[in-house]
Amino acid sequence: MEIRILGPGCPRCEEVEKRTINALAELNVDADVQKVTDIKKISGYKVFATPALVINKKVKASGRIPSAKEIKQWLQEEK
């Protein structure tokens, strides 16, 4: 599974990363998690608001911090 957390490194982006890593651990799912902070790379995902969460090249959330429950649901859908 490929997960990208898009954002400049703000506290909101850090929270998305933390919730995502916790959800992966709870579900015992392996994933390649990377933070993307380069604005040009972020715009390549057609995301106009950060933080954003991308799972398997699909934008799941943009401009908000998704709940832990939402993240778990998305991870299970993408397994």
SVG drawing of the C-alpha trace seen along z (x, -y; Angstrom):
<svg xmlns="http://www.w3.org/2000/svg" viewBox="-15 -25 25 32">
<polyline fill="none" stroke="black" stroke-width="0.4" points="0.0,0.0 1.3,-3.5 0.4,-6.4 1.3,-10.0 0.7,-12.8 0.7,-16.1 1.5,-19.4 4.2,-21.8 4.9,-20.2 2.5,-22.1 1.0,-20.8 -2.2,-19.7 -0.1,-17.7 1.7,-16.1 -1.6,-15.1 -2.7,-13.4 0.5,-11.5 0.2,-10.4 -3.4,-9.2 -2.5,-7.3 0.5,-5.6 -1.7,-4.7 -4.4,-3.3 -1.9,-1.2 -0.5,0.2 -4.0,1.0 -5.0,2.8 -1.6,4.5 -1.2,3.2 2.2,2.6 2.5,-0.5 5.0,-2.8 4.2,-6.1 5.9,-9.3 5.5,-12.9 5.3,-15.2 6.3,-18.8 7.3,-20.0 4.5,-22.3 5.1,-21.3 4.7,-17.6 1.6,-18.4 0.0,-20.2 0.6,-17.1 -2.0,-15.3 -4.5,-18.1 -4.8,-19.0 -5.5,-22.7 -5.7,-22.5 -3.5,-20.8 -3.2,-18.6 -4.2,-15.9 -4.1,-12.1 -3.5,-10.0 -3.9,-6.2 -2.8,-4.2 -2.8,-7.3 -6.4,-8.2 -7.0,-11.5 -9.1,-10.5 -9.0,-13.9 -7.9,-17.4 -8.0,-20.6 -9.0,-18.8 -7.8,-16.3 -9.8,-13.1 -10.9,-11.2 -9.1,-8.0 -12.3,-6.1 -12.3,-7.5 -8.6,-6.6 -9.2,-3.0 -12.1,-2.6 -10.1,-3.9 -7.2,-1.6 -9.5,1.4 -11.1,0.5 -7.6,0.3 -6.2,3.5"/>
</svg>
